[in-house]
Amino acid sequence: MSPTEIYKHLPRTNCKECGEDSCMAFATKLANWEASLDKCPPLQKPEYRNRLEALNEMLKPPVQEVSLKSKTRTVEIGGKLVMYRHEFTYFNPTAIAIDVHDEMEEQLLNSRVNAAQGFSYEYIGQRLKLDLIAVRSTSNDPKTFELTVKKIVAQTDLPLILCSENPDVLEAGIVATGGGKPLLYAATKRNWRQMVELALMYGCPLTVTSPFDLQGLKSLVKTLKELGVKELVIDPGVSWKALPDTVNNFTMIRRAACKFDDELMGLPILGVPAQVWVEEDSRPEISAWKEACLSSMLITRYADALIMHTMEGWALLPIVILRQNLYTDPRKPVAVEPGLRTFGNPSETSPVLFTTNFALTYYTVASDIESGKVDCHLLVVDTEGLSVESAVAGRKLTADKVAESLKETEVEKKVNHKTLIIPGRAARISGELEELSGWSVLVGPMDSSGIPKFIQEKWAGRT
């Protein structure tokens, strides 16, 4: 959608109430999904109702966005605009749920819920976490399920997926959330009438499932939409034993939505890789490995939410890192703010180093400095998110730019010397940098892991 097409439907008053200088600037933000229509107050007036409806239709993503809520947290799933990330970007990273059931021993239940809530890993400056708790009813007893959900809600603010084909059990679970908006799992060919009533009564999103039967799934979705259910999620079925069909079905659903504008298939996809624990009679570590493999396949094949069983770090960590990498915006390199960073307790004799603002480069360098307990100043130069070698080759890292950064940060006021340690891969700019900046240049190691040893051997004698 071009900004010009969007602009035609805006008030075109250039009132600046949206925070932009003009309606065309706001239209550009809308086209890039960097703003929402509610940021334009005039558009909410009755006289612009038709324009607002037209814009809502124009900007509606091929894959509907569905919200899951607890009392304090919201998780959005779906909302995809394109089939392939390079066509634009992906929004709403795959939400990962950890399963529990209502017949678990209380100690194990608490342990799994706390582990899911507390799971956290920092990766290139971003905190990777789990998103949901899936509560399964194995007792098929409403009272037992209700008590379990109450215990979970008291422990965590993660939104819930309530799993049962018994509407009475699910209703007890919904009430136990105390005003949350859980995802209901699931409506089938047998129980869809009761599930529709439940979803409409409590305003909860509803999962529709017809394993390995896309025509049946589509028929169910059509029926539920006609009955007024506005937020639907689809589960086409997952099986390790039918891996080709699993991946193919996920792909065909997303292709139908993004390439052929099929509204019945334009819904978030839920995968249940935890299924391998039911269908595979093998050692726990083998099941966990299969689940991790299947989860990674489904993330790359358009799954908007997953229900997992394993809590093994070696299984979860690769999955959340894969998700983070897949959902970075290809239009914008992952970068940190340029400027001067301080590590440890540097004195006026401490070394000054520089690196680029590519996030992976910066956090690798920072980690090596911290692990080596080096007291220093680190100058982060703006290279538009490129690594050292790429930035030097692409003329994004030049002697001019480094000299300018030295001047802007006034680092010379923090030390009693004018010696700069530069990355080994930027050695070619050392001579020009000395001339432009007036600083002496020491060419550092090719890899940041060598910084502590380099400082110990090359810098210690200078102080």
Secondary structure, DSSP 8 states (H G I E B T S, - for coil): --HHHHHTTS------TTSSSSHHHHHHHHHTTSS-GGG-GGGGSGGGHHHHHHHHHHT--SS-EEEEE-SS-EEEEE----SSGGGS---S--EEEEEEETTS-HHHHHHHHHHHHH-EEEETTEEEE--EEEEE-SS--HHHHHHHHHHHHHH--S-EEEE-S-HHHHHHHHHHTTS-B-EEEEE-TTTHHHHHHHHHHHT--EEEE-TT-HHHHHHHHHHHHHTT---EEEE----STTHHHHHHHHHHHHHHHHHH--TTT-S-BEE-GGGHHHH--S-HHHHHHHHHHHHHHHHHTT-SEEEE----HHHHHHHHHHHHHHTS-TTS--B---EEEEES---TTS-EEEEE-BHHHHHHHHHHHHHTT--EEEEEE--TT--HHHHHHTTSS-HHHHHHHHHHHTGGGT-S--EEEE-GGGGGGHHHHHHHH--EEEE--SSGGGHHHHIIIIIGGG-
